[in-house]
Amino acid sequence: MSNQARRSVLCGVLALGFLVPAARAQVRVAPETFIRLNADASVGYVKSTAQHGLSSVNFGLGANLNGYFYHPNFLNFQFSPYYNQGREYSTADFISGDKGFSAAVNLFGGSRIPLFVSYSKGMTKSGLYGVAGSESSVVGEGSNDSLNVNWSVRLDRLPSFQVGYFRSGGDYRILGASGSEGNSRASGYQLASQYNLYGFALAASYTRQRLQQLVPSVFLTTQKPRTNTDQDNLELSLNRRVGKNSFFDAVASRAHYDTDATSLPQNRRYDTFRTGFNSRPMSRLAVSVRMNYVSDLNAMLIGSVLPGSSGGTGPLLLAPLESRTRYLTYSGSANYEVSASLSVRSTYRHGLGKFTGRSSNEDAAWNSAVNYRRKLLGGRLATSYSVGVYRFENGSAETSSRGHSGTVIYSKTVRGWEHYGSFQYSKSSIESLLPGHMDILSTEIGTSGLVRGWRMIGSFRYERSESIFNTEADNRRRMFRVSFSKRRLQFGASLQSGSGLSIVSISGTQPGSGTPVVVAGSGFEQLLIPSKSFSFSASASYQIGKRTTLNGSWSTMNYSTVQAGIERVNDLGQLNFHVRHWFRRLDCRAGYRRYHQVFSGLGGMYNSHTVYFQVSRHFDVF
């Protein structure tokens, strides 16, 4: 579209907005068809050093068309196109190029067979994209689209059904980094049904999805850049209330995945079964009994770190990843409220495992906790202490562990100031078979109050987790935040730093010390990589009257990892200044932005300075 054509379209929208009253009800454009339209039109100027220099006048249009045919519960629709709209909110840069639309249709929404369909498509030349293995993001350009279809059938005295299908995809290119092309394709469907029979709530579902990724090798040197993962899951469940204060539930599922995202391709399947009974026989006593079975605990562990998974937990496992472990656990717990201030809880779990071949294992765990809270010295005190014992037998070998943890939280108001502090510590040790220990400590202090009319809020938090098994992991993190506000003026700053050993997956990183499973063999330790991070940010805002707002912020971040003796560093810095002023019904905005990012070892760098100005207006067309 030429600049002259853009100006003509913008002038037409502006003229229509001034001729039509600002607030008008929806209109009837055809028999039994009602629609409502509102729009945003903008014109702006941007000058940037990005993309080898950019200086242009940008015209933006955005609209939202919605309505219904015959009745809102019969056919309801919505369509929202946009072109160069709202780019001043981009975290990365103010660059023209955003365009796309979203649409949705809801058919028979008030009936027993509703159908919902939505689709969106967009293109951008200045977006933020996450990088596998990195806590920060990178600047890139790309496109994406998404389709969702959901259909339900709800009939009296018959099972209800739901059918769903989704498809999404995207292509992007990281600016300033060599070999930075990436893409993602995902698709899948879901079938589900529910039915109530003789007081039992029955449900069944089946899901299947496929994910294909091309991950930019900005940080990862040992992980495959292109991966394919197929997953499907079948689940059956039932639950029923037994009496007034008791409840029974059971869930059976079968999961399967085929992936090459791990060091060795995996094609695994495992079944799980969970059931339990919860009851409150007395007002102060609650009891629970549970039983869990998994046909392949190792396969479940691998599946918990695959793309699109929700993660998982399990007992301590000492076996190669290729082996198969059947595991059965049953447990019981009881919680008793001695008084309004004191309560005690105790749990016991027993597990039986069967490895590939004739070897087997057995484990048992017991844990008890005491919770106490009361008013103390004019403040509020909450404490808890727990102790636990764990035993693991694998043939003639035996492992035992002991652990305890405590938490203290105290808060008090002194002369209008609210102070609080918390301390948490846990320690566990393992003897024989695979000696090791795990220590976790975290403490936080904070205060808030008035200083000569200024409202101040400040806090400091320190976390440390250390574990030594077959691989040592020591993670530390420090966080400091402070803010000041007085009437229309606000200041804020935060500082964070951390170091340690992290587990890398396609979905990102997580601290190694927080992983409850330790696995021997099969290259699991290769996923643990040293990492360091540091970030600092400061911001300020000022409100001038009712129509003008000034905002400014500055942030810097450094994130580094080491793999195969090669250090990868991501340095990121941003400076932003933004002013917004309302002149009658015109929304006027201007600002300056500096964005700087460097990838060491790759020769990649993205650096830009941008100034911009924009005027926009909202129109209720009809």
N, C-alpha and C positions, 0 to 999 in steps of 0.2 A: 504494500500500500504506500503510495507516494505521500510526501508531506502535505501537499495540497489537498489530497483526498482525506487525510487524517483531520486536517483543519476543518474541512466541510462537515465531516461526521460530528466533530466536537461542537461546532457552532449549531448544528441542527439539534443536538441533545440539549445544549444550553438554552436555545430558543424555546424548545418544547417545555423545558423545566420552568421558564419564566412565564409562559403563557398558561400553563396548567396550574391550578391551585396546589399549594404545597401539600396539603393533606386531603386526599380524596379516597373514598371507599373503593373497594374492588368493583370492577365493571363487568357487565354482561355483554360479551362480544358475539355470542351466538346463543341460540336456544339452549338453556340449561348448562351453559359454559360460563364460568366466572374466573377472572384472572386478576392478579395484582402485580404491579411492576414498580420497582424503585431502582435507581441507578446512581452511580457516582462517576463524575467526570473530573478530570484533572489535567493540568498542563504544568510542565516543569522543565528545568534546565539542569543538566549535569555535565560536569567536566571532571574527567578522571584519567589517571595514568595507566589504568588497567587496560588490558587487551590492546597493548601498543598505542594507547592514547585514545581518548573518547571525549567528544564534545558534541552535544546534540540537545535539541529540544524534543521532549517526550510528551506525547499525548496519551493519557490513560483513560480507559473506559471499564466500567464494571457494572453489572446489572444482576438483578435477582427477580426472576419471573416465576410466580407460583400461583396456583389456583386449583380448581376442581371441575369435574364434569358431572352434572346431574345432582350429586351430593358429595360432601367431603369424605364420607365413608365408602363411596363407590369408586371414584377415580381421582386421586390426588397427585399432583405433579409439581416439580420444581426444576428450574433450569437457571444456572448461574455462570455466565461467561465472564471472562476478565482479560484485559490486555494492558500490560504496563501499569498495573494498579497497585498502589501501596508499597512501592519499592523502598521507601525511606525506612521501613522497618526491617530491612534485610540486615542480619547480623554480620554478613560477610562484606557487602559492598553495595553501593547504589549504582547498579548497572541496568540499563533497559534490556528487555528481552523476555520477561515473564509473560506468559500467555497460556490460556487453557480454559477449561470449563468443567463443571460438575452438574450432573443431572440425576434425578431420582423419580421413580413412579411407584405409587402405592395403590394397588388395585384390590378392590373388595376389602378395604381395611376394616370395615365394621362388620364383616361377615365371618363365617366359619372357615373360609378358604382364602385368607389374605395372601397376596403376592407382592413382594417388595423387590425392586430392581434399582441399583444405583451404579453409575459409571462416572469416572473422572479421568481427565487427561491434562497434563501440564508440561510446560517446557520452561527452563530457567537457564540464565547465563551467570547466575551468582548464587549458588546454594551451598549449604553446609552438608558434608557427607562424613559419616563415621568411618574410621579405618580399623580393621581388625588388629587387635593387639595394642591399641592406643586409647587413652582416656580422652584425648582431644579430637577435634574434627579438622577437616581440610576443606579448602574452597574449591568448588568445581562447577561444571555446567553439565546439564543433562536433561533427560525427559523421563516421564513416568506415566503409567496409566493403571487403573484399577477397576475391576468389575465384580459386583456382588449380586447374587440372586438368592432369595429366600422365599420358600413357599410352605405354608402350614395348612393342615387340615384338622379341624376340631369338630367332632361330632358327639352327640349325646350317647352315652352308654357304649361307645366304641373307642378304641385306642386313637390317640392323636398322633399326627405325623408331621415331621419337618424335614424339608429337603433344602440343602444349601450348596451353593457353588461359588468359588471365588477364583479370581485370576489377577495377578499383578506383575508388573515388570518395570524395569528402569535401566537406562544406560547413562553413564556419567564419565566425565574426564576430570581428573584433578589438575588444576591449573598450576603450572610451574614444576611439576614432577615428571621425570622421564618414566616411561612404562607404567602410566597411571590410568589406563583404561580399565573400566569396571562395569559390570552389569549384574543384574539379578532377575531371575524369573521364578515365580511361585504360582502354583495352581493346586486346587484340591476341591473336595466336596465332602459333605456331611449328611448323614441320614440319622434321624432320631425319632423315637416314639415313646409315649407315656400312657399308662393305663392304671386305673385304680380297681382292684379286685379283692373283695372280702376284707377291706381295711388295709390291704397292702398297696403301696405306691410302687408300681413297676416301671422301669425305664430301660431303654436300650439305645445305643448310638454306635455309629461307625464313621470314622473319619479317615481320609486318605489325602496326602499332600506330597508334592514334589517341589524341591528347591534346587535351583541351579545358580551358582555364583561364580563370578570372575572377580577375585579379590586383588586390588592393587598391592604389589609387593613393596610397599613403602617401608614397613618394619619387619615383616615376616620373611625370613630367608630359608627356613626349613619346611615351612608349610606349603602345601600345594596351592597355587593361585586359583586354579579352576576346580570346583568341587560339585558333586551331584549327590543329593540325598533324597531318598524315597522313604516315607513313613506311612504306616497305617495302623489303626487302633480300633478294636472292637470292645465294647463295654456293656455289661448287663448289671443292673442294680435293683435292689428292692429295700424298702424300709417300712416299718410299722410301729405305731405307738402301742405299748403294752401297758394297760392300766393307765393311771393318771400321771405318774411321774417316771415312766420307764420308756425306753426307745431302743429299737433293734434295727440294724442296717447290715447290708451285705453287698459287696461289689466284686464282680469277676471281669477280668479284661485280658485281652491278648494283643500284644504290640509286636510290630515287625519293622525293621528298617534295613536299608541297603545303602551304604555310603562309602565314599572314598575320601571323606574329609579327615580321617585319622591317618596315622603313619602307615598302617596296613588296612586295606579295604575290609569292611565288616558287613556281613550279611547275617543278622541275628534276629532271633525271635524269642520272646519270653512271655509267660503267663503269670498273672497275679490274681490273688484272691484275698479279700479283706472283709472281715465281719466283726461286729462288736455289739455290746449291750451296755447302755448307760442307764443309771437309775439314781433316784434321790429318795431313799427309804425314810429319811428323816430330814427335817428342815435344815439342819446343819451338816448333814453327811451326804456326800455324793460319791458314787462308786462307778467304775468302768472296767469292762473286760474286753480285750481286743485279741484278734488272731490275724496274722498276715502270712501269706505264702508267695514266693516268687520262684519260678522254675529256672531262671538264669540270672543270678544277681550281678554277674560280671557284665552281661549284656545291658542290664538296666543302668549300670554305672556309665557305660559308654554313651548310651542314649541320652543321659542327663546333660551332656555337654555338646550335643549336636545342635546345629542351627535350627531355630524354631522350637527348641525344647524349653520346658519350664524348670529344669533342674531337678535334682532329687537327692535324697540322703539314704544312708544305709549304715550297717555296722562295720566295724573294722574288718577289712578283707585282705588276706595275705595269699594271693594266688595270681598266676599269670592271666593276662586279659583274655587269652585265647581259650582258657578252660571254661567249664560250665559249672555253676554252683547252684544247686537247689537249696532254698533256705525257707525254713518255717519258724516263725516266732509267735509267741503268745505272751500277753502281758496283762497286768491288772494294776489299777490305781485307786486310791481313796483320798478324799480331801475332807477334813473336818474343821469347822469353825469353832474353836474353843470359846472365843468371845468376839466382840466387835473389833477388837484390836489384834487378836492372835489367831492364827490358823496354821495347820500342819498338813503336809501332803506326803504321801509315800507311793512309790511305783516299783514294780518288779517286772522284768522281761527275761524270757528264756528263748534261746534260738538254737535250732538244729540245722546243720548244713551238710550237704553231700556233694563232694567234688567229682569231677570226671574220673572214672575208675572206681576204686574201692575206698579211697580216703574220705574221711568225714571230719566234721568239726562240731563243736558245741560251745555256746557262749551263754552267759547269764549276767544280768545287770540289775543292781538295786540302787535306788536313789530316794533320799528323804530330804524334805525342806521345811523350814520354819519361817513364817512371815509375820512381822510385827510392825505395827504402826501406832503412833500416839502423838499427842501434843507435848512438846518439850521446850522449856525455857522460852515460851512465847512463840515457838515455831512449830513446824510439822516434821516429824521424823518417820521414815519408812525404811525398814531393814529386812533383809532375808539372808538365810544361810542354808546351804545344801551340801550334802555329802553323798558320795556314790562309790560303789565297788563294782568292778567289771572282771569277769573271768572268761578266758578263751582257751579251748582245748582243740588241738589238731593232731590226732593220733596220740603218740607218746609225748609230744611237745605241749607245753602249757604256758599261757601268758596271762598275767593278771595286772590289773591297774587299779589305782585308787585316785580319787579326785575330790576336790571340794571347791566351793565358790561362795562368795559373799558380795552383798550389795548394800550400800548405805546412801540414802538420799535425805538431805536436810534443806529446808527452806524457811526463811524468816523475814519478816518485814520490820525494818528499823528506821524510824524517822522518815517514813515515806519511801524508803528504798527496799526493793525486793531482792534478797540475796538467796542463792541456792548453790548447792554443791552435791556432786555425786561421785561415788567411787565404786568400781566393780573390779573384782579380781577372781580368777579361776586358775587352778593348777591341777594337773593330772600327770601321773607317771606310769609308765609301762615297764614291766620286768620280764626278762627272758624272751626267747624267740626273736623278737625285734625290739630291743630296748629303745626307749625314747621318752620324751616328755612334751607337754604342751602347756604353755603359760599364756594367759590373756589378761591384760590390764587395760582399763580405760578410766579416765577421770575427767570431770568437767566442772567448771565453776562459772558462775554468771551473776550479773547484777543489773538492775535497772532502776532509774530514779531521775530526779530533777536536779540540775546544776545551774543555778541562776536563770531559771526559766527554760533551760534546754532539757529535753527528754533524752537520756542516755541509756543505751542497751549494749552490754558487752558480755562476751563469753569466750572461754578458752577450753579446748578439749584436746586430750592426749590419749592416743591408743597405741598399744603395743601387743603383738601376738608373736610368740616364738614357739616353734615346734621342731623337734629333731627325731626323725625316724630313719628311713633309708636316705632321705634328703632333708637337709636343714633349711628351714624357712624362718626368716625374721622380718616381720613387717612392722613399720612404725608410721604414725601419721599424727600431724599436729594441725590444729585448726583454730584460728583466732578471728573473731568478728566483733565489730564495734559500729555503732551508728548514733548520730546526733540529729535531733529534729527540734525545730522551734517555729511554730506557726507555719509559714509557707516555705521554710528553708530546711533542707535535709542533706546530711552527709553520711556516707557509709564506706567501710573498708573491710576487706577480708583477706586472710593469708592462710594458705594451706601448703603443707609439704609432706612428702611421704617417701618411703623406700622399702624395699623388701623383695620377696620372691613371689611372682604371680603365675597363675595358670592361664595359658593362652588358649582361647577358642575363637571360632569365627565371629561369635557374637561379642567378643571383647575380652577383658581380663578380669580376674577376680583373685583376691588374696589366697595364696597357697595354704596359709595356716588355718583358714576357715573351712577347708575341705575336710569332711569327716571320714574320708576313705583314703587309706594308704595302700597303694598297689605295687607289688613287686614285679619287675620285668616288663617286657613288651614296649619299652620306650615311653612309658608314662612320664618318667622323670624329664624327658626331653621337652615336655610341655611347660615345665617350670623354668621361667627366665627371670633374671634380675631386672628390676625396674626402679626408676626414680622419677619423682614428679614434684614440681613447685609451681605455685600460682599465686598471684596477688592482683587484687582488683580494688578500685576506688570509684565512687560515684557521688554525684551531687545534683540536686534539683532545687529550683526556686520558682515559686508561683508569683507572678506580678499581676495583681488585680485578679479579675475573674477570667481574663481572656488570653493571658500570655504565660507560657511555661518554658523554662530553660532547663535542659538536662545535659549532663556531661559524665563521661565515664572513661576509665583507663584500666586496662588489664594486660597482664603478661603471664605466659605459661610456658614451662619447659617440661617435656616428658621424654624419657630415654629408656631404651631397653637394650639388652646385650644378648645376642644369639650367635652361637658358633664363634665367639671371640670378636664379633663385629658389633660396634655400638651404633644404634640408630637414634637420632635425636630429632624431636619436633619442637621448634621454637615458634611461639605464636604471640603476637602483640597487637592490641587494638586500642585506638583512641577515637572517641566519638564526642561530638558536640551537636546538640539539636535544639532548635527553638521552634515553638509552635504558637501561633497567634490566630484568634478568631476575629475576623472583620465581618460583622453582620453574619451572613450565612456562609461566608467563605472561610475555608480551613487553610491557613497559610503555614508552610513549614520550610525550614532551611537548616543547613548544617554542614559539618565537615567530618570526614571519616578517614582514618589512616589504618591500613591493614597490612601486617607484615608477617610472613611465615617462611621458615627455612627448614628443609629436610637435609640433614647432614648425611654424607656418604652417597647421596644420589644426585647431587648437583641441582636439586630442585629448590626453587624459591618463587614466592608470590609476594609482590609488593605493590601497593597502590595508594594514591592520595586522591580523595574525591571531595568535591564541593557540589552542593545541589540546592535547588529551590523548587518548591512545588505549591500550587494552589489547586484546591479541589472543592467540590460542592456536591451535596447530597440532594437528590430529587425524588420526591414521591410522585411518580408520573401518573399512575392511576391505581 
